Amino acid sequence: MKHRRTRKFWFCGLAQLNIALSAFAADTRPNILYCLADDWSWPHAGVYGDRVVRTPTYDRVACEGMLFNYCFSAAPSCTPSRAAMLTGQYPHRLEQGSCLWGFLPKKFPVYPDLLEKSGYVVGCMGKGWGPGNFQAGGFTRNPAGPTFQSFANFLKTVPEGKPFCFWFGSHDPHRPYRAGSGAESGLTTDKVVVPPFWPDNEISRNDILDYYWKVERYDREVGELLELLAKAGKLDNTIVVMTGDNGWPFPRCKANLYDGGTRQPLAVRWPAKITGGQVCDDFINLMDLAPTFLEAAGLKPLREMTGRSFLGLLTGAEKCGSRNTVYLERERHANVRAGNVGYPMRAVRTRDFLFIRNLRPDRWPAGDPKAPDFQNRVFGDCDDGPTKKDILARRDAPELQKLFELCFAKRPAEELYDVRKDPHELINVAGQPEYAAERKRLRAQLDEWMKATGDPRAIHDDDHWDGYPYFGSAATSKKAEK
């Protein structure tokens, strides 16, 4: 009897040990669900005060987590913006990765690969890194992760006790839009706010409504993903991020370094660590996401990452208020200039000012006025749409001349905007004596940033970017970056 009792206790002890080992083996690190819209711009969400667009999912994520008022994309163009998110580095450090329809060299590590090596299950749905040719860079799959047809299918591949990182890349609200789709969905033009650099008429207002319709579809799709997470019991320990890759596809916005091209919505929800109802005014660059995700997963951000983790802001370990500057850039967007040349720019955005350096002011910022090689696509760095067509069709009318110049005309080598007095960045004060000291300070600050981050244009201001391969055809150029 004594021997049997000892054997029974031994089996009970072994069972308890197995349970303990199973619990120890379970990876309790947070899941990551990154929900990226295509061409969604700040402040187009209900929680920001937009009185027209309906974004209940984004508003929920913001109210149950942290809402950011000053988030910016590293570049106002899909491919380089997404490359910066994935690598945590400024686009100018990524060689071919800094241009639209190019490729990202595999020598630059991306956070999905790093998380996968540490035990995460990774996946991607919709528009990942791109547009471009990831195989040309040495990748065997999209840098955002292996592709899945649905989030539900992906979740089936995640073993119990394993954390996941999933990239949901919506194609909304990218153009083209179906004319009238916004109005048909019940949206009305009476409360639409038209930026002062476009004509305020029914053409622009309905164009905005059609854009809003696609923003709402993105918002609904993210809501469906959250429902799947809730049913799977994984919602509370999942970092949910909602944002956009660059500005909205209208004149003087996307492909420009003004706020309409770079300022993004950003909300982060993680009930396990983030107290809801927080609003942060610190400046965030979307390249900061990579080191943030790595740190949340217990990994050290790579030394070469120029992005700065903001995990401390989310958890309360770092107080809001210390991040007041972002740096912005662009190289070649679409192939819409003779010789396939780009329009290089660098900028620094502070709480009070935006200083822009146009490195090739002799070129047209929105593309050549005539581009016969691309089916007469004019000013092709600006996506085609009713607002653009209206401005170009009436460009010689007295009331439209100034708007045409703001959106499409050539620009000086330096621009300076006092965003405290001029939030829409309409008046270039670079030549005004009272701003001379600020202009000098910001110019020096931009120079120092370019040197410190290894910007090739700070060393040899050549145009080697224009020689990088462009994998978009004439047809894809016509669609800009769909």
C-alpha positions as CSV (number, residue, x, y, z in Angstrom):
1,M,0.0,0.0,0.0
2,K,2.8,2.4,0.8
3,H,4.4,1.7,-2.6
4,R,1.1,2.4,-4.4
5,R,0.4,5.6,-2.5
6,T,3.9,6.9,-3.4
7,R,3.4,6.0,-7.0
8,K,0.0,7.8,-7.0
9,F,1.6,11.0,-5.5
10,W,4.4,10.7,-8.1
11,F,1.9,10.7,-11.0
12,C,0.1,13.7,-9.5
13,G,3.3,15.6,-9.1
14,L,4.2,14.8,-12.7
15,A,0.8,16.1,-13.9
16,Q,1.2,19.3,-12.0
17,L,4.8,19.7,-13.4
18,N,3.4,19.3,-17.0
19,I,0.8,21.9,-16.3
20,A,3.4,24.3,-15.0
21,L,5.7,23.7,-17.9
22,S,2.8,24.3,-20.4
23,A,2.0,27.5,-18.7
24,F,5.7,28.5,-18.8
25,A,5.8,27.5,-22.5
26,A,2.8,29.7,-23.4
27,D,4.0,32.9,-25.0
28,T,2.2,35.8,-23.3
29,R,3.6,38.5,-25.4
30,P,1.0,40.7,-27.1
31,N,-0.5,40.0,-30.5
32,I,-0.2,42.9,-33.0
33,L,-2.9,43.8,-35.5
34,Y,-1.7,46.6,-37.8
35,C,-4.6,48.1,-39.8
36,L,-3.3,50.4,-42.5
37,A,-5.5,52.5,-44.8
38,D,-4.3,53.6,-48.2
39,D,-4.4,57.4,-48.7
40,W,-6.3,58.2,-45.5
41,S,-5.5,61.6,-44.1
42,W,-5.9,63.5,-40.8
43,P,-8.3,64.7,-39.4
44,H,-10.9,62.5,-41.3
45,A,-12.5,60.6,-38.4
46,G,-15.4,61.4,-36.1
47,V,-13.2,61.5,-33.0
48,Y,-11.2,64.3,-34.6
49,G,-14.3,66.4,-35.0
50,D,-15.1,65.6,-38.7
51,R,-18.9,66.1,-38.9
52,V,-19.4,64.0,-42.0
53,V,-17.4,60.8,-42.2
54,R,-18.6,58.0,-39.9
55,T,-15.7,56.0,-38.3
56,P,-17.2,54.1,-35.3
57,T,-14.3,51.5,-35.2
58,Y,-11.6,54.1,-35.2
59,D,-13.4,56.2,-32.7
60,R,-13.7,53.1,-30.5
61,V,-10.0,52.2,-30.8
62,A,-9.2,55.8,-29.9
63,C,-11.6,56.0,-26.9
64,E,-10.5,52.6,-25.5
65,G,-6.8,53.4,-26.1
66,M,-4.7,56.3,-27.1
67,L,-5.4,58.9,-29.8
68,F,-2.6,60.8,-31.4
69,N,-3.0,64.3,-32.9
70,Y,0.4,64.7,-34.5
71,C,1.3,61.6,-36.5
72,F,3.2,61.8,-39.8
73,S,4.3,59.5,-42.5
74,A,8.0,59.5,-43.3
75,A,7.2,60.1,-47.0
76,P,3.9,61.1,-48.7
77,S,4.1,58.2,-51.1
78,C,3.0,54.5,-50.6
79,T,6.2,52.5,-51.3
80,P,8.7,54.6,-49.3
81,S,6.2,55.2,-46.5
82,R,5.6,51.5,-46.0
83,A,9.3,50.7,-46.3
84,A,9.9,53.1,-43.5
85,M,7.2,51.5,-41.3
86,L,8.6,48.0,-41.9
87,T,12.3,48.9,-41.4
88,G,12.1,51.6,-38.8
89,Q,14.4,53.8,-41.0
90,Y,14.1,57.0,-43.0
91,P,13.5,56.2,-46.7
92,H,16.7,58.0,-47.8
93,R,18.6,55.2,-45.9
94,L,16.9,52.5,-47.9
95,E,18.4,53.0,-51.4
96,Q,15.8,51.8,-53.9
97,G,13.3,51.6,-51.1
98,S,12.9,55.4,-51.2
99,C,11.0,55.4,-54.6
100,L,7.5,54.5,-55.6
101,W,7.3,51.3,-57.8
102,G,10.8,50.3,-56.8
103,F,12.1,47.6,-54.5
104,L,13.3,47.2,-51.0
105,P,16.7,45.6,-50.7
106,K,16.6,42.6,-48.3
107,K,19.7,43.7,-46.5
108,F,17.4,46.1,-44.6
109,P,15.7,44.0,-41.9
110,V,11.9,44.3,-41.5
111,Y,10.0,43.9,-38.2
112,P,7.7,41.0,-39.4
113,D,10.8,38.9,-40.1
114,L,12.4,39.8,-36.8
115,L,9.2,38.9,-34.9
116,E,8.8,35.7,-36.8
117,K,12.3,34.6,-35.8
118,S,11.5,35.3,-32.1
119,G,8.4,33.0,-32.2
120,Y,5.6,35.1,-33.6
121,V,3.3,33.9,-36.3
122,V,3.1,36.6,-39.0
123,G,0.8,37.2,-41.9
124,C,-0.4,39.9,-44.3
125,M,-3.7,40.6,-46.1
126,G,-4.5,43.1,-48.8
127,K,-1.9,45.7,-49.7
128,G,1.4,45.1,-47.9
129,W,4.6,46.7,-48.8
130,G,4.4,48.3,-52.3
131,P,3.6,49.0,-55.0
132,G,6.8,47.5,-56.4
133,N,8.7,44.3,-57.1
134,F,9.7,42.7,-53.8
135,Q,11.5,39.8,-55.6
136,A,13.9,42.3,-57.2
137,G,15.0,43.2,-53.6
138,G,15.7,39.6,-52.7
139,F,12.5,38.8,-50.8
140,T,10.6,35.6,-51.5
141,R,7.4,37.0,-50.0
142,N,6.0,40.5,-49.4
143,P,8.1,42.2,-46.7
144,A,4.9,42.7,-44.7
145,G,4.6,38.9,-44.3
146,P,3.1,35.8,-46.0
147,T,-0.2,36.6,-47.8
148,F,-3.6,35.3,-46.5
149,Q,-7.0,35.6,-48.2
150,S,-8.6,36.5,-44.9
151,F,-7.8,37.2,-41.3
152,A,-10.0,34.3,-40.2
153,N,-7.9,31.9,-42.3
154,F,-4.8,33.4,-40.7
155,L,-6.1,32.9,-37.2
156,K,-6.6,29.2,-37.9
157,T,-2.8,28.8,-38.5
158,V,-1.9,30.4,-35.1
159,P,-1.2,27.6,-32.5
160,E,-2.6,28.0,-29.0
161,G,-0.2,29.9,-26.9
162,K,1.6,31.6,-29.8
163,P,1.5,35.4,-30.4
164,F,0.8,36.7,-33.9
165,C,1.6,39.8,-35.9
166,F,-0.8,40.6,-38.7
167,W,-0.7,43.4,-41.3
168,F,-4.1,44.3,-42.7
169,G,-3.6,46.6,-45.7
170,S,-6.8,48.0,-47.0
171,H,-7.0,49.4,-50.5
172,D,-9.3,52.2,-49.3
173,P,-9.6,55.1,-49.6
174,H,-7.3,55.0,-52.7
175,R,-8.7,56.3,-56.0
176,P,-10.5,55.7,-58.3
177,Y,-13.9,56.5,-56.8
178,R,-17.3,55.7,-58.2
179,A,-18.9,59.1,-58.7
180,G,-21.9,59.6,-56.4
181,S,-21.0,56.7,-54.0
182,G,-20.7,59.0,-51.0
183,A,-24.1,60.7,-51.6
184,E,-25.7,57.3,-52.3
185,S,-24.6,56.0,-48.9
186,G,-26.4,58.9,-47.1
187,L,-23.6,61.4,-46.8
188,T,-24.4,65.0,-47.5
189,T,-22.3,67.9,-48.7
190,D,-23.6,70.6,-46.4
191,K,-21.1,70.0,-43.6
192,V,-18.1,69.1,-45.7
193,V,-15.1,71.3,-45.0
194,V,-13.2,72.0,-48.3
195,P,-9.5,73.0,-47.9
196,P,-9.0,76.6,-49.0
197,F,-6.6,75.5,-51.8
198,W,-9.5,73.9,-53.7
199,P,-12.6,75.5,-55.1
200,D,-15.5,75.2,-52.7
201,N,-18.2,73.9,-54.9
202,E,-20.3,70.8,-55.4
203,I,-17.6,69.1,-57.5
204,S,-15.0,69.2,-54.7
205,R,-17.6,68.5,-52.0
206,N,-18.9,65.4,-53.8
207,D,-15.4,64.2,-54.5
208,I,-14.7,64.4,-50.8
209,L,-17.9,62.5,-50.1
210,D,-16.7,59.7,-52.4
211,Y,-13.4,59.6,-50.5
212,Y,-15.3,59.4,-47.2
213,W,-17.3,56.4,-48.5
214,K,-14.1,54.5,-48.9
215,V,-12.8,55.6,-45.5
216,E,-16.0,54.3,-44.0
217,R,-15.5,50.9,-45.8
218,Y,-12.0,50.6,-44.3
219,D,-13.4,51.4,-40.9
220,R,-16.1,48.7,-41.2
221,E,-13.5,46.1,-42.3
222,V,-11.4,46.8,-39.3
223,G,-14.5,46.4,-37.1
224,E,-15.0,43.0,-38.6
225,L,-11.4,42.0,-37.7
226,L,-12.0,43.1,-34.1
227,E,-15.1,41.0,-33.9
228,L,-13.1,38.0,-35.0
229,L,-10.5,38.7,-32.3
230,A,-13.2,39.1,-29.6
231,K,-14.7,35.7,-30.6
232,A,-11.3,34.1,-30.4
233,G,-10.7,35.6,-26.9
234,K,-7.6,37.5,-28.1
235,L,-8.8,41.1,-28.2
236,D,-7.5,42.4,-24.9
237,N,-3.9,41.3,-25.3
238,T,-3.7,42.5,-28.9
239,I,-2.1,45.8,-29.9
240,V,-4.5,47.3,-32.5
241,V,-3.1,50.1,-34.6
242,M,-5.2,52.1,-37.1
243,T,-3.5,54.7,-39.3
244,G,-2.9,55.6,-43.0
245,D,0.2,55.5,-45.2
246,N,0.1,59.0,-46.6
247,G,-2.2,61.9,-47.4
248,W,-5.4,61.9,-49.3
249,P,-5.3,61.7,-53.1
250,F,-6.1,65.3,-53.9
251,P,-4.2,68.3,-55.2
252,R,-1.5,69.7,-52.8
253,C,-1.9,66.6,-50.6
254,K,-0.5,63.2,-51.4
255,A,3.0,63.3,-52.8
256,N,3.6,66.7,-51.0
257,L,5.2,67.5,-47.7
258,Y,2.4,69.7,-46.5
259,D,0.2,68.4,-43.8
260,G,-2.3,67.2,-46.3
261,G,0.3,64.8,-47.7
262,T,2.0,63.6,-44.5
263,R,-0.2,64.0,-41.4
264,Q,-2.0,60.8,-40.5
265,P,-4.7,59.6,-38.1
266,L,-3.3,57.3,-35.4
267,A,-5.0,55.4,-32.7
268,V,-3.7,52.5,-30.6
269,R,-5.7,50.1,-28.4
270,W,-4.2,47.5,-26.0
271,P,-6.4,47.1,-22.9
272,A,-3.8,44.9,-21.2
273,K,-1.4,47.8,-21.0
274,I,-3.0,51.1,-22.2
275,T,-5.5,53.0,-20.2
276,G,-8.3,54.1,-22.4
277,G,-9.4,57.7,-23.1
278,Q,-5.9,59.1,-23.5
279,V,-5.0,61.8,-26.1
280,C,-1.3,62.5,-26.9
281,D,0.0,65.5,-28.8
282,D,3.6,64.2,-29.2
283,F,4.9,64.0,-32.7
284,I,5.0,60.5,-34.0
285,N,6.6,59.3,-37.3
286,L,5.2,56.1,-38.7
287,M,8.7,54.6,-38.9
288,D,8.5,54.6,-35.1
289,L,6.1,51.7,-35.3
290,A,8.8,49.1,-36.0
291,P,10.9,49.7,-32.9
292,T,7.6,50.0,-30.9
293,F,6.4,46.6,-32.0
294,L,9.8,45.1,-31.3
295,E,10.0,46.5,-27.8
296,A,6.4,45.4,-27.0
297,A,7.5,41.9,-28.0
298,G,10.5,42.0,-25.7
299,L,13.1,42.6,-28.4
300,K,15.6,45.4,-28.7
301,P,15.2,47.7,-31.7
302,L,18.0,47.4,-34.1
303,R,20.8,49.9,-33.8
304,E,20.3,51.1,-37.4
305,M,16.7,52.0,-36.8
306,T,16.2,55.7,-36.9
307,G,12.7,55.4,-35.6
308,R,12.1,55.8,-31.9
309,S,9.8,53.4,-29.9
310,F,6.8,55.1,-28.4
311,L,5.8,52.2,-26.2
312,G,6.5,54.3,-23.1
313,L,3.9,56.8,-24.3
314,L,1.4,54.0,-24.6
315,T,2.0,52.4,-21.2
316,G,2.6,55.6,-19.2
317,A,6.3,55.0,-18.7
318,E,7.1,58.1,-20.7
319,K,5.1,61.3,-20.3
320,C,3.7,63.0,-23.4
321,G,5.3,66.4,-24.2
322,S,8.9,65.7,-25.2
323,R,8.5,64.9,-28.9
324,N,7.9,68.1,-30.9
325,T,9.6,67.6,-34.3
326,V,9.4,65.3,-37.3
327,Y,11.4,65.1,-40.5
328,L,9.8,64.4,-43.8
329,E,11.1,63.6,-47.3
330,R,10.3,62.4,-50.8
331,E,12.1,61.3,-53.9
332,R,10.6,60.0,-57.1
333,H,6.8,59.3,-57.0
334,A,5.2,58.4,-60.3
335,N,7.0,58.3,-63.6
336,V,5.4,61.5,-64.9
337,R,8.4,63.7,-65.9
338,A,10.7,63.6,-68.9
339,G,13.5,61.2,-68.2
340,N,11.6,59.6,-65.3
341,V,13.1,62.1,-62.8
342,G,11.7,62.8,-59.4
343,Y,11.0,65.8,-57.3
344,P,13.3,65.5,-54.3
345,M,12.3,67.3,-51.1
346,R,13.3,67.4,-47.4
347,A,11.4,69.1,-44.6
348,V,11.2,69.6,-40.9
349,R,7.9,70.1,-39.1
350,T,7.7,71.5,-35.6
351,R,4.7,72.5,-33.6
352,D,4.9,76.1,-34.9
353,F,6.5,75.8,-38.4
354,L,6.9,73.8,-41.5
355,F,10.2,74.3,-43.4
356,I,10.5,72.7,-46.8
357,R,13.5,72.4,-49.1
358,N,12.8,71.8,-52.8
359,L,16.0,70.4,-54.1
360,R,15.1,70.7,-57.7
361,P,12.9,73.8,-58.0
362,D,13.3,73.9,-61.7
363,R,11.1,70.8,-62.0
364,W,7.3,70.7,-61.8
365,P,6.4,69.4,-58.3
366,A,3.2,67.6,-59.4
367,G,4.7,66.2,-62.7
368,D,5.1,67.7,-66.1
369,P,2.2,69.7,-67.6
370,K,2.5,67.5,-70.7
371,A,3.3,63.8,-70.6
372,P,2.4,62.3,-74.0
373,D,4.2,59.0,-73.1
374,F,1.6,58.5,-70.5
375,Q,-1.6,59.0,-72.4
376,N,-1.5,62.8,-71.8
377,R,-1.6,62.3,-68.1
378,V,-0.8,65.9,-66.9
379,F,0.6,66.7,-63.5
380,G,0.7,63.0,-62.9
381,D,2.0,63.0,-59.3
382,C,-1.5,64.2,-58.4
383,D,-4.1,61.4,-58.8
384,D,-6.7,62.1,-61.3
385,G,-10.1,63.0,-59.9
386,P,-13.0,65.6,-60.3
387,T,-11.3,68.2,-58.0
388,K,-8.1,68.1,-60.0
389,K,-9.9,68.2,-63.3
390,D,-12.0,71.2,-62.2
391,I,-8.9,73.2,-61.2
392,L,-7.1,72.4,-64.4
393,A,-10.1,73.1,-66.6
394,R,-10.6,76.6,-65.1
395,R,-7.0,77.4,-64.3
396,D,-7.2,80.7,-66.2
397,A,-10.3,82.0,-64.5
398,P,-9.4,84.8,-62.0
399,E,-10.8,82.9,-59.0
400,L,-8.9,79.8,-59.9
401,Q,-5.4,81.1,-60.8
402,K,-4.2,81.2,-57.2
403,L,-5.5,77.7,-56.5
404,F,-3.8,76.4,-59.6
405,E,-0.5,77.9,-58.5
406,L,-0.8,76.4,-55.0
407,C,-1.5,73.0,-56.3
408,F,0.5,72.6,-59.5
409,A,2.9,75.6,-60.2
410,K,6.7,75.5,-59.6
411,R,7.9,76.3,-56.2
412,P,10.9,78.2,-54.7
413,A,13.9,76.4,-53.3
414,E,12.7,77.1,-49.7
415,E,9.3,77.3,-48.2
416,L,8.4,78.3,-44.7
417,Y,4.9,78.2,-43.1
418,D,3.8,79.6,-39.8
419,V,1.3,76.9,-38.9
420,R,0.1,78.7,-35.8
421,K,-1.3,81.5,-38.0
422,D,-1.6,79.6,-41.2
423,P,-2.7,76.0,-40.5
424,H,-3.5,75.2,-44.1
425,E,0.1,76.3,-45.1
426,L,-0.9,78.7,-47.8
427,I,1.4,81.7,-47.2
428,N,5.2,81.1,-47.8
429,V,6.9,83.4,-45.3
430,A,10.4,82.3,-46.2
431,G,11.2,85.8,-47.7
432,Q,9.8,87.9,-44.9
433,P,12.4,89.6,-42.7
434,E,10.5,88.9,-39.4
435,Y,11.0,85.2,-40.1
436,A,14.7,85.3,-41.1
437,A,16.0,84.0,-37.8
438,E,13.5,81.1,-37.8
439,R,14.3,80.2,-41.4
440,K,18.0,80.1,-40.6
441,R,17.5,78.0,-37.5
442,L,15.3,75.4,-39.3
443,R,17.6,75.3,-42.3
444,A,20.5,74.4,-40.0
445,Q,18.4,71.9,-38.2
446,L,17.4,70.2,-41.4
447,D,21.1,70.1,-42.6
448,E,22.1,68.5,-39.3
449,W,19.4,65.9,-39.6
450,M,20.4,65.0,-43.1
451,K,24.0,64.6,-42.1
452,A,23.3,62.7,-38.9
453,T,21.0,60.2,-40.6
454,G,23.3,59.5,-43.6
455,D,21.2,61.2,-46.2
456,P,23.1,60.8,-49.5
457,R,21.9,64.2,-50.6
458,A,23.9,65.7,-47.7
459,I,27.1,64.3,-49.1
460,H,26.6,64.2,-52.9
461,D,23.5,66.0,-54.0
462,D,23.2,64.0,-57.2
463,D,20.1,62.4,-58.7
464,H,21.1,58.8,-58.6
465,W,17.6,58.0,-57.3
466,D,16.3,58.8,-60.9
467,G,18.3,55.9,-62.1
468,Y,16.6,53.3,-59.9
469,P,14.3,50.9,-61.7
470,Y,10.7,51.8,-62.0
471,F,8.5,48.7,-62.2
472,G,5.2,50.5,-62.9
473,S,4.1,50.5,-66.5
474,A,2.4,53.4,-68.4
475,A,-0.9,52.0,-67.3
476,T,0.1,51.7,-63.7
477,S,1.5,55.2,-63.8
478,K,-1.8,56.5,-65.0
479,K,-3.4,55.1,-61.9
480,A,-0.5,56.5,-59.9
481,E,-0.1,53.8,-57.3
482,K,-3.3,51.7,-57.0
